[in-house]
Amino acid sequence: MDITVVGSCMTDLVSYVPRLPVPGETLHGHKFNIGFGGKGANQCIAASRLGSKTAMVAKVGCDTFGQNYLNNFKQNGIISDYVTTTSDAMTGAAPIFVDDKGQNSIVIVAGANLKLSVHDINAAKDIIIGSKVLITQLEIKRDVTLEAMKIAKQAKVILLQKLSLEMNIRDDEILLDKDHIGLLVTTIFNPAPAVEYLQPEFYTLSDYFCPNETETEILTGIKAIDRESIQAACNALLDKGCKNVILTMGDQGAAFCSQNNRTVENVTVEKVKVVDTTGAGDSFIGSLAFYLSNMPHLSLSEIVKRCCRIASVSVTAEGTQTSFPKQENLEKELFD
């Protein structure tokens, strides 16, 4: 498995409007669509369309939206054996407003996503530790997300224990072959929706901590608006223990740094005609997971540049998952 995503599934209820409404105002919209969303599922689909073998761990309701979502995973080649159903809540929903400039306003109603449990995560342990990359976010319960990250970081220990039982020898006597040696699942954590406090383990278990500007300000108290403040915000996150920080900044591109090199590097994006920004951040995260699992020889700088490019393509089309490009529709040099 290249990538496993533990996270949310939402049905997007998208209204295209001339501008975002103010409180108490009724607006005439241009168009209405029902689509598939949820940060977890979006990131999973985005990575799959680029060519990754992906799996989803999630919960949907026993309703039409839930069944439609299972069919959507099948149509996109996603392994959905660990997407379970519940009769205790409806499938999550997200009313979305998109204005004529492509900017959006989103409300999420988590529904069945909050029924995903630690038990469900442990049932999916084998697929998590058998993946190159794990992606998590915060549209499910935090303790569930944290459990998935802990399992990912225990992957090598779990593998040694399993092999020692099969071979009837001690863990420290096992010589791992080239396919297993140094096995650790790379973790990508997207702290969205943002919360003011995260348990310290969210940082220390994150190989790649990937917030946007709003989430960064909520977590650090620093408004990242220029090079100095971006550096300060990234340093504050690194001080909490994550290995790499990638700050996504919409049409301003992205900034990143690491424990090994704390000097922030900025990546800009070329200007495109923006149609709908919904899901652009998820496109970036899915692309990041694709490159880390399929092209790990690339430098982080090159990976971030390519992720920015793919995310910028996604904003030129309407919808969330429908805007995510497939590998065959992108420039060949993005995959060299």
Contacts in CASP RR format, 6 or more apart in sequence:
PFRMAT RR
TARGET T0000
AUTHOR 0000-0000-0000
METHOD contacts of the structure
MODEL  1
MDITVVGSCMTDLVSYVPRLPVPGETLHGHKFNIGFGGKGANQCIAASRL
GSKTAMVAKVGCDTFGQNYLNNFKQNGIISDYVTTTSDAMTGAAPIFVDD
KGQNSIVIVAGANLKLSVHDINAAKDIIIGSKVLITQLEIKRDVTLEAMK
IAKQAKVILLQKLSLEMNIRDDEILLDKDHIGLLVTTIFNPAPAVEYLQP
EFYTLSDYFCPNETETEILTGIKAIDRESIQAACNALLDKGCKNVILTMG
DQGAAFCSQNNRTVENVTVEKVKVVDTTGAGDSFIGSLAFYLSNMPHLSL
SEIVKRCCRIASVSVTAEGTQTSFPKQENLEKELFD
1 53 0 8 1.000
1 54 0 8 1.000
1 55 0 8 1.000
1 79 0 8 1.000
1 127 0 8 1.000
1 130 0 8 1.000
1 131 0 8 1.000
1 132 0 8 1.000
2 47 0 8 1.000
2 52 0 8 1.000
2 53 0 8 1.000
2 54 0 8 1.000
2 131 0 8 1.000
2 132 0 8 1.000
2 133 0 8 1.000
2 289 0 8 1.000
2 290 0 8 1.000
2 293 0 8 1.000
2 294 0 8 1.000
3 44 0 8 1.000
3 47 0 8 1.000
3 52 0 8 1.000
3 53 0 8 1.000
3 54 0 8 1.000
3 55 0 8 1.000
3 131 0 8 1.000
3 132 0 8 1.000
3 133 0 8 1.000
3 134 0 8 1.000
3 135 0 8 1.000
3 286 0 8 1.000
3 289 0 8 1.000
3 290 0 8 1.000
3 293 0 8 1.000
4 54 0 8 1.000
4 55 0 8 1.000
4 56 0 8 1.000
4 57 0 8 1.000
4 124 0 8 1.000
4 127 0 8 1.000
4 128 0 8 1.000
4 130 0 8 1.000
4 131 0 8 1.000
4 133 0 8 1.000
4 134 0 8 1.000
4 135 0 8 1.000
5 40 0 8 1.000
5 41 0 8 1.000
5 43 0 8 1.000
5 44 0 8 1.000
5 47 0 8 1.000
5 54 0 8 1.000
5 55 0 8 1.000
5 56 0 8 1.000
5 57 0 8 1.000
5 58 0 8 1.000
5 134 0 8 1.000
5 135 0 8 1.000
5 136 0 8 1.000
6 40 0 8 1.000
6 57 0 8 1.000
6 58 0 8 1.000
6 116 0 8 1.000
6 121 0 8 1.000
6 124 0 8 1.000
6 128 0 8 1.000
6 134 0 8 1.000
6 135 0 8 1.000
6 136 0 8 1.000
6 140 0 8 1.000
6 144 0 8 1.000
6 145 0 8 1.000
6 148 0 8 1.000
7 38 0 8 1.000
7 39 0 8 1.000
7 40 0 8 1.000
7 41 0 8 1.000
7 56 0 8 1.000
7 57 0 8 1.000
7 58 0 8 1.000
7 113 0 8 1.000
7 116 0 8 1.000
7 136 0 8 1.000
7 137 0 8 1.000
7 139 0 8 1.000
7 140 0 8 1.000
7 145 0 8 1.000
8 38 0 8 1.000
8 39 0 8 1.000
8 40 0 8 1.000
8 41 0 8 1.000
8 58 0 8 1.000
8 92 0 8 1.000
8 108 0 8 1.000
8 110 0 8 1.000
8 113 0 8 1.000
8 137 0 8 1.000
8 139 0 8 1.000
8 140 0 8 1.000
9 36 0 8 1.000
9 37 0 8 1.000
9 38 0 8 1.000
9 40 0 8 1.000
9 41 0 8 1.000
9 56 0 8 1.000
9 58 0 8 1.000
9 59 0 8 1.000
9 60 0 8 1.000
9 66 0 8 1.000
9 69 0 8 1.000
9 83 0 8 1.000
9 91 0 8 1.000
9 92 0 8 1.000
9 112 0 8 1.000
9 113 0 8 1.000
10 36 0 8 1.000
10 37 0 8 1.000
10 38 0 8 1.000
10 41 0 8 1.000
10 91 0 8 1.000
10 92 0 8 1.000
10 93 0 8 1.000
10 94 0 8 1.000
10 108 0 8 1.000
10 113 0 8 1.000
10 139 0 8 1.000
11 34 0 8 1.000
11 35 0 8 1.000
11 36 0 8 1.000
11 37 0 8 1.000
11 65 0 8 1.000
11 66 0 8 1.000
11 68 0 8 1.000
11 69 0 8 1.000
11 91 0 8 1.000
11 92 0 8 1.000
11 93 0 8 1.000
11 94 0 8 1.000
12 33 0 8 1.000
12 34 0 8 1.000
12 35 0 8 1.000
12 36 0 8 1.000
12 37 0 8 1.000
12 38 0 8 1.000
12 93 0 8 1.000
12 94 0 8 1.000
12 96 0 8 1.000
12 278 0 8 1.000
12 319 0 8 1.000
12 320 0 8 1.000
13 32 0 8 1.000
13 34 0 8 1.000
13 35 0 8 1.000
13 93 0 8 1.000
13 94 0 8 1.000
13 95 0 8 1.000
13 96 0 8 1.000
14 32 0 8 1.000
14 33 0 8 1.000
14 34 0 8 1.000
14 35 0 8 1.000
14 96 0 8 1.000
14 97 0 8 1.000
14 98 0 8 1.000
14 278 0 8 1.000
14 319 0 8 1.000
14 320 0 8 1.000
15 29 0 8 1.000
15 31 0 8 1.000
15 32 0 8 1.000
15 95 0 8 1.000
15 96 0 8 1.000
15 97 0 8 1.000
15 98 0 8 1.000
16 29 0 8 1.000
16 30 0 8 1.000
16 31 0 8 1.000
16 32 0 8 1.000
16 33 0 8 1.000
16 98 0 8 1.000
16 99 0 8 1.000
16 318 0 8 1.000
17 27 0 8 1.000
17 28 0 8 1.000
17 29 0 8 1.000
17 30 0 8 1.000
17 97 0 8 1.000
17 98 0 8 1.000
17 99 0 8 1.000
17 100 0 8 1.000
18 27 0 8 1.000
18 28 0 8 1.000
18 29 0 8 1.000
18 30 0 8 1.000
18 99 0 8 1.000
18 100 0 8 1.000
19 27 0 8 1.000
19 99 0 8 1.000
19 100 0 8 1.000
20 97 0 8 1.000
20 99 0 8 1.000
20 103 0 8 1.000
20 105 0 8 1.000
21 27 0 8 1.000
21 97 0 8 1.000
33 318 0 8 1.000
33 319 0 8 1.000
35 319 0 8 1.000
35 320 0 8 1.000
35 321 0 8 1.000
35 322 0 8 1.000
36 45 0 8 1.000
36 68 0 8 1.000
36 69 0 8 1.000
36 72 0 8 1.000
36 320 0 8 1.000
36 321 0 8 1.000
37 94 0 8 1.000
37 320 0 8 1.000
37 321 0 8 1.000
38 94 0 8 1.000
38 108 0 8 1.000
38 139 0 8 1.000
38 282 0 8 1.000
38 320 0 8 1.000
39 137 0 8 1.000
39 139 0 8 1.000
39 190 0 8 1.000
39 192 0 8 1.000
39 282 0 8 1.000
39 285 0 8 1.000
40 56 0 8 1.000
40 58 0 8 1.000
40 135 0 8 1.000
40 137 0 8 1.000
40 139 0 8 1.000
40 282 0 8 1.000
41 56 0 8 1.000
41 58 0 8 1.000
41 69 0 8 1.000
41 73 0 8 1.000
41 321 0 8 1.000
42 279 0 8 1.000
42 282 0 8 1.000
42 283 0 8 1.000
42 320 0 8 1.000
42 321 0 8 1.000
42 324 0 8 1.000
43 135 0 8 1.000
43 137 0 8 1.000
43 190 0 8 1.000
43 282 0 8 1.000
43 285 0 8 1.000
43 286 0 8 1.000
43 289 0 8 1.000
44 54 0 8 1.000
44 55 0 8 1.000
44 56 0 8 1.000
44 78 0 8 1.000
44 135 0 8 1.000
44 286 0 8 1.000
45 54 0 8 1.000
45 76 0 8 1.000
45 78 0 8 1.000
45 321 0 8 1.000
45 324 0 8 1.000
46 282 0 8 1.000
46 283 0 8 1.000
46 285 0 8 1.000
46 286 0 8 1.000
46 287 0 8 1.000
46 290 0 8 1.000
46 314 0 8 1.000
46 321 0 8 1.000
46 324 0 8 1.000
47 54 0 8 1.000
47 135 0 8 1.000
47 286 0 8 1.000
47 287 0 8 1.000
47 289 0 8 1.000
47 290 0 8 1.000
47 293 0 8 1.000
48 54 0 8 1.000
48 76 0 8 1.000
48 77 0 8 1.000
48 78 0 8 1.000
49 76 0 8 1.000
49 324 0 8 1.000
49 325 0 8 1.000
49 326 0 8 1.000
49 327 0 8 1.000
50 286 0 8 1.000
50 287 0 8 1.000
50 290 0 8 1.000
50 310 0 8 1.000
50 326 0 8 1.000
50 327 0 8 1.000
51 290 0 8 1.000
51 294 0 8 1.000
51 327 0 8 1.000
52 289 0 8 1.000
52 290 0 8 1.000
52 293 0 8 1.000
52 294 0 8 1.000
53 79 0 8 1.000
54 77 0 8 1.000
54 78 0 8 1.000
54 79 0 8 1.000
55 78 0 8 1.000
55 79 0 8 1.000
55 80 0 8 1.000
55 81 0 8 1.000
55 82 0 8 1.000
55 127 0 8 1.000
55 131 0 8 1.000
56 73 0 8 1.000
56 78 0 8 1.000
56 79 0 8 1.000
56 80 0 8 1.000
56 82 0 8 1.000
56 83 0 8 1.000
57 82 0 8 1.000
57 83 0 8 1.000
57 116 0 8 1.000
57 120 0 8 1.000
57 121 0 8 1.000
57 124 0 8 1.000
57 127 0 8 1.000
57 128 0 8 1.000
57 148 0 8 1.000
58 82 0 8 1.000
58 83 0 8 1.000
58 84 0 8 1.000
58 113 0 8 1.000
58 116 0 8 1.000
58 140 0 8 1.000
59 83 0 8 1.000
59 84 0 8 1.000
59 85 0 8 1.000
59 86 0 8 1.000
59 112 0 8 1.000
59 113 0 8 1.000
59 115 0 8 1.000
59 116 0 8 1.000
59 120 0 8 1.000
59 140 0 8 1.000
60 66 0 8 1.000
60 69 0 8 1.000
60 70 0 8 1.000
60 83 0 8 1.000
60 84 0 8 1.000
60 85 0 8 1.000
60 86 0 8 1.000
60 91 0 8 1.000
60 92 0 8 1.000
60 112 0 8 1.000
61 85 0 8 1.000
61 86 0 8 1.000
61 87 0 8 1.000
61 89 0 8 1.000
61 90 0 8 1.000
61 91 0 8 1.000
61 92 0 8 1.000
61 111 0 8 1.000
61 112 0 8 1.000
62 85 0 8 1.000
62 86 0 8 1.000
62 87 0 8 1.000
63 90 0 8 1.000
63 91 0 8 1.000
65 90 0 8 1.000
65 91 0 8 1.000
65 92 0 8 1.000
65 93 0 8 1.000
66 85 0 8 1.000
66 91 0 8 1.000
66 112 0 8 1.000
69 83 0 8 1.000
69 91 0 8 1.000
70 80 0 8 1.000
70 83 0 8 1.000
72 321 0 8 1.000
73 80 0 8 1.000
73 83 0 8 1.000
74 80 0 8 1.000
76 321 0 8 1.000
79 127 0 8 1.000
81 127 0 8 1.000
82 120 0 8 1.000
82 123 0 8 1.000
82 124 0 8 1.000
82 127 0 8 1.000
84 120 0 8 1.000
85 112 0 8 1.000
86 112 0 8 1.000
86 115 0 8 1.000
88 112 0 8 1.000
88 115 0 8 1.000
89 111 0 8 1.000
89 112 0 8 1.000
89 114 0 8 1.000
89 115 0 8 1.000
90 111 0 8 1.000
90 112 0 8 1.000
91 111 0 8 1.000
91 112 0 8 1.000
92 108 0 8 1.000
92 109 0 8 1.000
92 110 0 8 1.000
92 111 0 8 1.000
92 112 0 8 1.000
92 113 0 8 1.000
93 108 0 8 1.000
93 109 0 8 1.000
93 111 0 8 1.000
94 106 0 8 1.000
94 107 0 8 1.000
94 108 0 8 1.000
94 109 0 8 1.000
95 106 0 8 1.000
95 107 0 8 1.000
95 109 0 8 1.000
96 104 0 8 1.000
96 105 0 8 1.000
96 106 0 8 1.000
96 107 0 8 1.000
96 278 0 8 1.000
97 104 0 8 1.000
97 105 0 8 1.000
97 106 0 8 1.000
98 104 0 8 1.000
98 276 0 8 1.000
98 277 0 8 1.000
98 278 0 8 1.000
98 318 0 8 1.000
101 274 0 8 1.000
102 274 0 8 1.000
102 275 0 8 1.000
102 276 0 8 1.000
102 277 0 8 1.000
102 315 0 8 1.000
103 277 0 8 1.000
104 276 0 8 1.000
104 277 0 8 1.000
104 278 0 8 1.000
106 278 0 8 1.000
108 139 0 8 1.000
108 193 0 8 1.000
110 139 0 8 1.000
110 140 0 8 1.000
113 139 0 8 1.000
113 140 0 8 1.000
114 140 0 8 1.000
114 141 0 8 1.000
116 140 0 8 1.000
116 141 0 8 1.000
116 144 0 8 1.000
117 141 0 8 1.000
117 144 0 8 1.000
118 143 0 8 1.000
118 144 0 8 1.000
118 147 0 8 1.000
120 144 0 8 1.000
121 128 0 8 1.000
121 144 0 8 1.000
121 147 0 8 1.000
121 148 0 8 1.000
121 151 0 8 1.000
122 147 0 8 1.000
122 151 0 8 1.000
125 151 0 8 1.000
125 158 0 8 1.000
128 134 0 8 1.000
128 148 0 8 1.000
128 151 0 8 1.000
128 152 0 8 1.000
128 155 0 8 1.000
128 185 0 8 1.000
129 151 0 8 1.000
129 152 0 8 1.000
129 154 0 8 1.000
129 155 0 8 1.000
129 158 0 8 1.000
129 159 0 8 1.000
129 185 0 8 1.000
130 155 0 8 1.000
130 185 0 8 1.000
131 152 0 8 1.000
131 185 0 8 1.000
131 293 0 8 1.000
132 185 0 8 1.000
132 186 0 8 1.000
132 292 0 8 1.000
132 293 0 8 1.000
133 185 0 8 1.000
133 186 0 8 1.000
133 187 0 8 1.000
133 188 0 8 1.000
133 289 0 8 1.000
133 292 0 8 1.000
133 293 0 8 1.000
134 148 0 8 1.000
134 149 0 8 1.000
134 152 0 8 1.000
134 185 0 8 1.000
134 186 0 8 1.000
134 187 0 8 1.000
134 188 0 8 1.000
135 188 0 8 1.000
135 189 0 8 1.000
135 190 0 8 1.000
135 285 0 8 1.000
135 286 0 8 1.000
135 289 0 8 1.000
136 145 0 8 1.000
136 148 0 8 1.000
136 149 0 8 1.000
136 187 0 8 1.000
136 188 0 8 1.000
136 189 0 8 1.000
136 190 0 8 1.000
137 145 0 8 1.000
137 189 0 8 1.000
137 190 0 8 1.000
137 191 0 8 1.000
137 192 0 8 1.000
138 145 0 8 1.000
138 190 0 8 1.000
138 191 0 8 1.000
138 192 0 8 1.000
138 193 0 8 1.000
138 194 0 8 1.000
138 195 0 8 1.000
139 192 0 8 1.000
139 193 0 8 1.000
142 195 0 8 1.000
142 198 0 8 1.000
142 199 0 8 1.000
145 189 0 8 1.000
145 202 0 8 1.000
146 199 0 8 1.000
146 201 0 8 1.000
146 202 0 8 1.000
146 205 0 8 1.000
149 187 0 8 1.000
149 189 0 8 1.000
149 201 0 8 1.000
149 202 0 8 1.000
149 205 0 8 1.000
149 206 0 8 1.000
150 201 0 8 1.000
150 205 0 8 1.000
151 158 0 8 1.000
152 184 0 8 1.000
152 185 0 8 1.000
152 187 0 8 1.000
152 205 0 8 1.000
153 184 0 8 1.000
153 185 0 8 1.000
153 187 0 8 1.000
153 205 0 8 1.000
155 183 0 8 1.000
155 184 0 8 1.000
155 185 0 8 1.000
156 182 0 8 1.000
156 183 0 8 1.000
156 184 0 8 1.000
159 176 0 8 1.000
159 180 0 8 1.000
159 183 0 8 1.000
160 171 0 8 1.000
160 174 0 8 1.000
161 171 0 8 1.000
163 174 0 8 1.000
163 176 0 8 1.000
164 170 0 8 1.000
164 171 0 8 1.000
164 173 0 8 1.000
164 174 0 8 1.000
167 174 0 8 1.000
176 182 0 8 1.000
176 183 0 8 1.000
186 207 0 8 1.000
186 208 0 8 1.000
186 292 0 8 1.000
186 293 0 8 1.000
187 205 0 8 1.000
187 206 0 8 1.000
187 207 0 8 1.000
187 208 0 8 1.000
188 206 0 8 1.000
188 207 0 8 1.000
188 208 0 8 1.000
188 210 0 8 1.000
188 285 0 8 1.000
188 288 0 8 1.000
188 289 0 8 1.000
188 292 0 8 1.000
189 202 0 8 1.000
189 205 0 8 1.000
189 206 0 8 1.000
189 208 0 8 1.000
189 209 0 8 1.000
189 210 0 8 1.000
189 242 0 8 1.000
190 210 0 8 1.000
190 211 0 8 1.000
190 285 0 8 1.000
191 198 0 8 1.000
191 202 0 8 1.000
191 209 0 8 1.000
191 210 0 8 1.000
191 211 0 8 1.000
191 215 0 8 1.000
191 219 0 8 1.000
192 211 0 8 1.000
192 212 0 8 1.000
192 215 0 8 1.000
193 215 0 8 1.000
194 211 0 8 1.000
194 214 0 8 1.000
194 215 0 8 1.000
194 218 0 8 1.000
194 219 0 8 1.000
195 218 0 8 1.000
196 218 0 8 1.000
196 219 0 8 1.000
198 219 0 8 1.000
200 240 0 8 1.000
200 241 0 8 1.000
203 209 0 8 1.000
203 237 0 8 1.000
203 240 0 8 1.000
203 241 0 8 1.000
203 242 0 8 1.000
204 240 0 8 1.000
204 241 0 8 1.000
204 242 0 8 1.000
206 241 0 8 1.000
206 242 0 8 1.000
206 243 0 8 1.000
207 242 0 8 1.000
207 243 0 8 1.000
207 244 0 8 1.000
208 242 0 8 1.000
208 243 0 8 1.000
208 244 0 8 1.000
208 246 0 8 1.000
208 288 0 8 1.000
208 292 0 8 1.000
209 237 0 8 1.000
209 242 0 8 1.000
209 243 0 8 1.000
209 244 0 8 1.000
209 245 0 8 1.000
209 246 0 8 1.000
210 245 0 8 1.000
210 246 0 8 1.000
210 247 0 8 1.000
210 248 0 8 1.000
210 284 0 8 1.000
210 285 0 8 1.000
210 288 0 8 1.000
211 219 0 8 1.000
211 237 0 8 1.000
211 247 0 8 1.000
211 248 0 8 1.000
212 247 0 8 1.000
212 248 0 8 1.000
212 249 0 8 1.000
212 250 0 8 1.000
212 281 0 8 1.000
213 223 0 8 1.000
213 224 0 8 1.000
213 225 0 8 1.000
213 247 0 8 1.000
213 248 0 8 1.000
213 249 0 8 1.000
213 250 0 8 1.000
216 222 0 8 1.000
216 224 0 8 1.000
216 233 0 8 1.000
216 237 0 8 1.000
216 247 0 8 1.000
217 223 0 8 1.000
217 224 0 8 1.000
217 233 0 8 1.000
219 236 0 8 1.000
219 237 0 8 1.000
220 232 0 8 1.000
220 233 0 8 1.000
220 236 0 8 1.000
220 237 0 8 1.000
221 233 0 8 1.000
221 236 0 8 1.000
222 229 0 8 1.000
222 232 0 8 1.000
222 233 0 8 1.000
222 236 0 8 1.000
223 229 0 8 1.000
224 230 0 8 1.000
224 233 0 8 1.000
224 247 0 8 1.000
224 249 0 8 1.000
224 255 0 8 1.000
227 264 0 8 1.000
227 266 0 8 1.000
230 247 0 8 1.000
230 255 0 8 1.000
230 264 0 8 1.000
230 266 0 8 1.000
231 257 0 8 1.000
231 263 0 8 1.000
231 264 0 8 1.000
233 247 0 8 1.000
234 245 0 8 1.000
234 247 0 8 1.000
234 255 0 8 1.000
234 256 0 8 1.000
234 257 0 8 1.000
234 262 0 8 1.000
234 264 0 8 1.000
235 257 0 8 1.000
235 262 0 8 1.000
237 245 0 8 1.000
238 245 0 8 1.000
238 257 0 8 1.000
238 258 0 8 1.000
238 259 0 8 1.000
238 262 0 8 1.000
241 259 0 8 1.000
243 258 0 8 1.000
243 259 0 8 1.000
244 256 0 8 1.000
244 257 0 8 1.000
244 258 0 8 1.000
244 259 0 8 1.000
244 300 0 8 1.000
245 256 0 8 1.000
245 257 0 8 1.000
245 258 0 8 1.000
246 254 0 8 1.000
246 255 0 8 1.000
246 256 0 8 1.000
246 288 0 8 1.000
246 304 0 8 1.000
247 254 0 8 1.000
247 255 0 8 1.000
247 256 0 8 1.000
248 254 0 8 1.000
248 281 0 8 1.000
248 284 0 8 1.000
248 311 0 8 1.000
249 255 0 8 1.000
250 269 0 8 1.000
250 277 0 8 1.000
250 280 0 8 1.000
250 281 0 8 1.000
250 311 0 8 1.000
251 269 0 8 1.000
251 271 0 8 1.000
251 274 0 8 1.000
252 268 0 8 1.000
252 269 0 8 1.000
253 266 0 8 1.000
253 267 0 8 1.000
253 268 0 8 1.000
253 269 0 8 1.000
253 308 0 8 1.000
254 266 0 8 1.000
254 267 0 8 1.000
254 284 0 8 1.000
254 304 0 8 1.000
254 307 0 8 1.000
254 308 0 8 1.000
255 264 0 8 1.000
255 265 0 8 1.000
255 266 0 8 1.000
255 267 0 8 1.000
256 264 0 8 1.000
256 265 0 8 1.000
256 267 0 8 1.000
256 300 0 8 1.000
256 301 0 8 1.000
256 304 0 8 1.000
257 263 0 8 1.000
257 264 0 8 1.000
257 265 0 8 1.000
258 300 0 8 1.000
265 301 0 8 1.000
265 304 0 8 1.000
267 301 0 8 1.000
267 304 0 8 1.000
267 305 0 8 1.000
267 308 0 8 1.000
268 308 0 8 1.000
269 308 0 8 1.000
269 309 0 8 1.000
269 311 0 8 1.000
269 312 0 8 1.000
270 309 0 8 1.000
270 312 0 8 1.000
272 312 0 8 1.000
272 313 0 8 1.000
272 315 0 8 1.000
272 316 0 8 1.000
273 316 0 8 1.000
274 315 0 8 1.000
274 316 0 8 1.000
275 315 0 8 1.000
275 316 0 8 1.000
275 317 0 8 1.000
275 318 0 8 1.000
276 315 0 8 1.000
276 317 0 8 1.000
276 318 0 8 1.000
276 319 0 8 1.000
276 323 0 8 1.000
277 315 0 8 1.000
278 319 0 8 1.000
278 320 0 8 1.000
278 323 0 8 1.000
279 314 0 8 1.000
279 319 0 8 1.000
279 320 0 8 1.000
279 323 0 8 1.000
280 311 0 8 1.000
280 312 0 8 1.000
280 314 0 8 1.000
280 315 0 8 1.000
281 311 0 8 1.000
282 320 0 8 1.000
283 310 0 8 1.000
283 311 0 8 1.000
283 313 0 8 1.000
283 314 0 8 1.000
283 323 0 8 1.000
283 324 0 8 1.000
284 307 0 8 1.000
284 308 0 8 1.000
284 310 0 8 1.000
284 311 0 8 1.000
286 307 0 8 1.000
287 306 0 8 1.000
287 307 0 8 1.000
287 310 0 8 1.000
287 311 0 8 1.000
288 303 0 8 1.000
288 304 0 8 1.000
288 307 0 8 1.000
291 298 0 8 1.000
291 303 0 8 1.000
291 306 0 8 1.000
291 307 0 8 1.000
292 303 0 8 1.000
295 303 0 8 1.000
295 335 0 8 1.000
298 306 0 8 1.000
306 334 0 8 1.000
309 331 0 8 1.000
309 334 0 8 1.000
310 325 0 8 1.000
310 330 0 8 1.000
310 334 0 8 1.000
313 325 0 8 1.000
313 330 0 8 1.000
314 323 0 8 1.000
314 324 0 8 1.000
314 325 0 8 1.000
315 323 0 8 1.000
316 323 0 8 1.000
317 323 0 8 1.000
327 335 0 8 1.000
END
